[in-house]
């Protein structure tokens, strides 16, 4: 495919300018003529500047999706705290600031790397299925899946893990008193903050569910039942009291005390399954991260019940054996999206909670398995998902979430993804507590072959079982050099799209040598096997590239991915932080 000489001249001028501006991060190769323009980056939100989303400092760096949250993290450093104190403070504040994404009624994963650690520690505080759960709980008598049951209302909630996770992490690695760490969250909940557009959108989208529950209604709706809109003030006094009680009494207040009793009483009254036994038996789990390599770099990411780390490493293994030209050529997108397609086929078949099922992690992240899978890659033409099946790794055995990343000069690195699953979780706030419960039960397979709210197909390993943790895509990830020095930490929200968004950001930075901001802001694409189409987010692909992909058999749909990557890199002893310009976040350092 050819382009005119004038377009070529413009491309060469752009390339010269870009190469001079970023001599260490771009090799200057343009690839084939299917590239219509260089690096289509996402536009900043109204009222935002690039300096809100990007910072370079030496002592510490914070990136998160919340401005109040990032400022709380900075406050911890100014009081003499470390990256753990900052991360926990950010997490509690963001639970107040972004109730559509996370909260005390949710859970998450965290990767922590410290100066005395040989490799990161993976902390699992994911929600779990109540002990009264059963495999067909979201089916009617005929076996038909009742989709809204796992999304809306009390029955959608799993046992929350966020409070236990954050408090245990702080107790183990933090420096400052927990009262000081939680103080900014208590203050923000009590005094309130101005509703921003993304939160207003989430409340409007979920208003029909929020109206049904008095605890939710009095917080997120006006007295006339209309939703709060951008510019209104959101005050959460009950949540402030809950946070204050936890800061004094510790996690027992939530899991055995007054707060837990209120959660159980409301669940019992409203048809949920969470009992006092569920809360008192909840445990934070410390897991080995999955580990892989990519062209000399070491990749550490979250292990099951997250599928993220396994498939990021699997896809990097396959990519390592391919010749890619530029980030957005039709050839690169075709090959990379085909790799995504195969990885998600494996995800549907094999991934689940490894405490309950055998998950062939070693096989899936094997370099040899990557070679085996590449034999089925459609190198020139797209293969339909009907033709792409899961592989056999066994023989190689021996949206609405939020993310934060923090580094400090002493060597602590924290990257954590936290969630209540869908927008506003289950829609249920436990009256008197301010706690919005998750709808994490939708991440289980309600029935073999059925998809969840993110369109992900459910396999046998992810069927509902009592006490089991649902499969997740959350992918907090740390990259080190060959000497185990951390050079990158990142993650993102957005359901099943998380895996591919983290994968592409790593690829942009390590493979294509793009600057960190461009690695995060570049247009993204996603394929998850089923449904069988290539999803492309704004600002979309150049028309010539899109046309070339369609000629190869791809169905291309314009639909934003929802990812909001937060990433930090360390180069030449400087910390470089980027909060995705697609969101309302803030990068700040000192």
N, C-alpha and C positions, 0 to 999 in steps of 0.2 A: 504494500500500500504506500502511495507516495503523497507528499505534501509539497506545496509550492516553494520556490526559492525564497520568497519574502518571509514565509513562516519559518524556514530554516534559519534565515538571518536573525530573526527575532529570538529563536531558540538559542542560537550561539551567543548572542548578546546576554541573554538571561543566564546562560550557563557560566559565562565568564564572570558576570557580577556575583553569582552565587558562590562560585569556586573561590573567588578572592575573599569573600566575606566569611567563608567557612572552610579554610584550607585543610583542616584535619578531619572533617566529617563527611566529605563527599568526593568521590573519585572522578567525577567529571564525565562518566559514561552516560550517553543519552539513550542507547538502545536503538530499537527500530523505529520506523516512521509512524508507528501507531501511537506514539507519544505526541499529543497535540500541544501540550503546554507543560511547563515544569512545575511540579509540586503544587497541586490544588489544595491549599490549606483551608481548614474550616474558619469561618468568620467569627469574630468575638461577639458576645452577646451585647445588646444595647447597654451603654453605661459602663462597660468594662474596658480596661486597657490591657495591653500585653503585660505590663508590669504587675498587674494583679495576679497573673498566672505563671510568671516566670521570675526566678530570683537566683542569684549566684552569691554565695557567701563562703565563709571558711569554718565557722565553729559549729553551727547547727542548721538544719534545713527541715522545713515542715511543708507538706502539701496535703491538702484535704479538700473535701467538697463544700466545706462550710467556712465562711469568713470568721464567724464568732468562734468556731472550733479551732481554726488555725491560730487565732489570736490567743486563745486559752493555752495552746501548746507553747507559744512563745513566752507567755507569762511563767510557765513552769521552768523554762530555761533561765529566765531572769531571776528566779528565786533560788537558783542553784540546783535544780532538778536535772535529770537525765532524759534520754529519749523515751524511756519507759514511762516516766511520769508524764511527759508530754503526750505520748500516744494514748494513755488512759484518760487524761484530761480531755483530749480531743474527742475520744470515743463517747464520754458521758455528755459533752456539750453537743456533739452532733446528733445524739439521741434526742436532744431537745430541739435542735435547729432543723433537723431533717426527719420528722416523724413519718413522712411518706416512705422513707428508705430504711430506717433502722430505729432501734429503741430498746428499752429495758425488757420488752416482751419478745425480743428476737435473739439472735445468736451470731456466730461468726467464726472466722479462723484468723490466726495471727502467726507470722513467721518472725522470729527474733534471732538476731545475730549479735554476739557481744565480744568484747576484747579477749575473753578467756575461752571462747567456744571454738571448737574445731570446725563445726558446721552449724547451720541454723537449727533452732528448736521449732517444731511445728505444734502450735497449741490449738486444740479443737474444742470450741465451746458452741458447737452446732446444736440446734434444737433436736430433741428426740421425740419419737412417737410415744404417747401415753401408754401405760401398761394395759389399758383396756382396749387398745387398738386391735383391729383384726383385718385380714387381707381384703375382704369384700365390703368394707365399711362405707365405701363411696359408690356402691352399686345398688340398684333396686333388686327386687326378687327375681326379675327376668335376666339379671346380669348386665343391664344397661348402666353405663357410668353416669352418675349424677354430678356433673362437672362443678356446679357452683358450691356444692357441699364442702369441697376441699379448698375453696377460695374465699367464701364469705361466711362469717358467723363463727360461733364458738367451737364448732366441730373441726374447723380448719386449723386450729392452733396446736402446735407442738409444745413440748416442755421447754421454756426459755433457758438459754445458757449464758446470755451476755453478761449479766451481773456477776455470776460465779467466775466467768473467764477473766473479766477485767480486774476483779479484786484479787484473784489468785496471782495473776501476772504482776500486779503492782506489789503484792506482798513479797514475791520472790525476787523481783529485780528493781523495784522502784526505790527512790531515796527520800522523797518528801512525804510528810504525813498525808494519809488518804483524805482527811478533811480539807486540806489545802488543794489537793488535786481535784476534788469534786466541787469545790466552792464556785468556780465559774459556771458550771452547769446548773447549780441550784439558783444562782443569781439570775441567769438567763431565763429559766423557767418561771421564776417568780415575777420578774419585771417585764418579760415579754420581748418580742422583736417584731420588726416589720415583715409581713408576709411577702415573699419574693415570688416571681412568676412560676417557677417550677412547682413550688409547694401549692400555690393557688390552683394550678392545673390539676394536680393530684387530688386535691380536695374536691374540686368540681367533678372530676371523673368518677370519684367514689362516693359522691354525696348521697345516692340512693341507699347505699349500705350504711353509711354513717348515721343517717336519719333514724335508723331502726333501733339504735342503741343509745340510751340516755347518756352514758358516760362519754361517748364519742360526740354526740350531738351538741352537748353544752360547751365543748372545746372548739370544734371545727366549723360550727354553723352559727349564724346569727339567730336571735330569738324568733325571727320569722321563717326559719328553716332554710334560708339562702346561705350558700357557702361563703366562707371568708374569701376575699379576693386580694390581689396584689395591692399593697399599701395599707391594708388593715393591720392591726396588732394582734399577735397570737400570744396569749398569756396561759400558762399551764401551772396553776397554783398547787393542784393536787400532786402533780409530778414533782414539783419543788419539795413538797413535804416528804414524798417517797424517797427522793434522792438524799434529803437531809437525814432521814432515819437510817438509810443504808450507810451513810458516811459515819454515823455514830455506832450503829449496832453491827455493821458488817453484813456478810451475805446471809447470815442466819435470819435476818429481818425479812429477807425475800423468800428464802426457801423453807424456813420453819416458823417464822414469827407472824406478826400482824399482817404484813403485806401478802405473804403466802396464803394466809387464811382467807383474805379477801378475794384473792384469785380463785381459790378452790371453791369458795361459797358461790361466786358468780358462775363459774363453770358448771357446777352442779345444778344450779337454778336454771341455767339457760341452755342446757343440752350439750355441754362440752364434756371432755373425758379426763381432763387433768385433775389428779387427786393430790392429797398431801403426801402420799407415798411417792408419787412421781417427782414432786419437788424435792423431797428430802433425800431421794436416792440419786438425784442428778449429779454427774461427775464431769469435771473438766478432764480432757484426755491429752496427754503429751505424746506426740507421734514422731516417727522418723520422717523427715521430708523426703519426697522423691528427688532423686539426683540424676542429672544427665550432663552431657557435655555438648558444646557446639563450637567447633573450630578453635579449640583451646580454652574456651571459657567454660566454667562450671555453672550449671543451672540448678537451683534448688527451688522447689515449689511444694504446694500443699498436697498431701497424700489423701487417699480415701478416708472418709466419705466424700471428699472432693474429687471430681474427675479432672479438674483443671490441670494440676501438675503433670499427671500421667500423659495427657494428650498434648500439652505444650511441648513436652520433651519428645513424645512420639513424632509430632509434626516437625520439630527441629531436626530430628534424626533423618527424616525423609528429605527435608529441604537441603540438608548438608550435602546430599549426593546429587543435587541438581545444579545446572548452570543457569542462574538468573541474571537478567541484564539490569533493568531499572525497576524501581518500586511499583510503578503503575503501567508498565507495558502490558499489552494483552497477553503476551506469552507468560509473564510472571504471574499475573492474576489467574490465568487459566490453570497453571501448574499448582499454585498455592491453594486455590479454592478446591481443586481436585484432591489435594492432600487433606484439607479440612473435611471434605465429604467422607473420605475413608476413615478418618479418625472418629468422626461422629457415628459412623456405622458401628465401630468397635465400642464406642461409649454406650450405645443402646444395648449391646449384647452383654458386656462384661462388667460394667462399673456398678458399684453399690457400696454399702457399709462393710468394710473388710472384717469387722468384728462379728458379722453374721454370715457372710458368704466369702468364698474364695475369689479374690480378685487377682487376675494374673498380671500384677504390676511389673514384675521383672521381665516377663515376656513382651508386654506392650511397649516398654521403654528400651528394649533390646535393639542395638544397631542392626543385628541380623534380621530381626523382624521387620525393620524399616525397609531393608533391601527386598525382603519377601513381598511386602505390600506394594512396593514401587513396580513390581512386575505387572500389576493390574492397573497402573496409572494410564489414563488416556492422554498420551503426551501431546497429541495434536487436536483431538476432538473430545468434547465433553461426553462422558459416559453417564447415562441416566442413573438415578438412584436405584431403580429397579435392577440395574446391571451390577451395582456396587454392593457387595455383601460384606459382612464382617469377616475378619481374618481368623487365623488360628495361632494366637500367641502362646498357647499352652506348651507347645513343644520348645519354646525358648525360656521356659521357667527353670530355673535352678532356684431496673428497671427499676429490680428496683432496689438496689442495694447501695452501699456507700463504701468508700475506700479512703484510707489514709496511709501516708508513708512519712517516716521520720528518720533522720540520721543525726548523729552528733560526732564531735571531734574525738571523743574517747573510744569510738569504735562501735557504739551501739547502733543497730539498724532495726527498725520495726516497720513491717508492712502488714496491714490488716484489712480484711474485707468483712463487713458486718451487714446484717439484713433483717427485715421482717418479711422478706420475700416479695410479694406484689405490692403495688402502690397501697399505702396505708394498711398493709398486712391484712388481717381478717376483717378490719373495719370495727373491731370491738375494743373499746377502752373499758377496763375494769373500773366501775364507779368508785370514786374516792381515792384512786391510786394514780390516775393519769397515765397508766400503763396501757399502751396499744399492743394487743396481742398479734403475733405473727400468723401467717397462713402457710407455714412451711410444709404442712402435710400435703400440699399440692405438688411438692417436689418428689413424692413417692409415685410409683406407677399404680394408678387406681385399678388398672387391669392390663394384662399383657397386650402390648401393641397399641395402647391408647396414649395420646399425647397429653402433656400438661399445658398450663397457660402460656408457656414459652414455645410450644410446638415440639418439645423434645419427646421422643418415643420411649416408652417405659419397657424395660426388660425384666426378666425373672429376678435378677439380683437386687432389684430396687422395689419389689413389692412390699406392702406395709407389713410390719411385724412389731409387736410390743417392745419398746425400748430401743428400737433401731433408729439410726440417724439417716434422714433422706439424702439421696445423692445430690451433690451440689456442683456448681461450676466455678465457685469462687476460687481465685487463683493468685493469692499473694505470692510474689516470686522475688528471689534474690539471685543476682548474677555475680560471680567472683572471677578473678583472673586465675591463672594457673598457680599462683602463690597464695590463694585463698583470701585475697584482699577484695572486699566488696567494691564493685564498680557500678552497680545498678540495683535498685529496688523499686518495684512497681506493682500495680494492681488496678482493678476497675470494678464498678458495678455493672449490671445489665444481664442477669440471668444466663441463659446458655450462650449468649454472645461474648461473655467474659473471656472465655478461653481463646477465641480467635482474636479479640482485641489486644490481649496481652501478648499473644504470639506475634501479631503484626508489629507491635511496638518494639519488641525485642529484635525482630528481623530488620526493621527500619534502622535501628541504632547499630546493631552489630554487623549485619550483612551489608547494608547499603550505606553505612557511615553517615547517616543524616544527623544533624544537630538534634538535641533532645526535644526542643520545642517542636521542630518539624516532624520528628518521629511520632510525637503525640498528636499533633494537629492535622496530619495528613489524612486525606479521605480514606475511609475504611470499607471493607467488604466482608461478607460472611456467608458461609455455606455450612449447613448442619445436617447434611444427608437427606433428611425429610423434614419439611417439604423441599422438593427438588428445584430450588431456584437460587440464584446469586443475589444476595441482598446488598445493596450499595447505599451508604449514607451520604449526606450532604458534605461537601459541595458536589458530590457525584463525580463520575469519571468523564474525561474528555470524550466528546461524541465519537471520534474515530476509534478510540479504544473500545468503547461500548459496542460499536458496530462490529469490530473484529471479534469480540467475544461472542456475539450473537451468531456470527458466521461459523464459529466453532461449536455451536450447539447449546450455548448457555441461554437460559431465561434470566434476564436481568430485571430486577425490581428496585425502584427507588424507595427506600424506607430506612429511616435513621436507625442506627443500632442501639442508641441509648448509652453507649459506653462513655465513661468519664474517667479517663486514665489519670492517676496521680503517680508521678515517677520522680526519682532522685538519682542522679549519677555522681560519681566522684572522679574527677579528672584533675591531675596535677595538684592534688591536695585541696582542690576547691569543690564545694558541693553545689550542684546545679539542680534546682527543683522546678518542676512544671506541673501545674494543675490544669487539667484539660480545658481549653478555651470553649468547649461545648457547654460547660457548666458554670455554676456560680462560685466555684471554689477560690482558694487563695493559697499562693506559695509565699512563704515568708522565712527569712533566716537572719542569722546574726553572727 
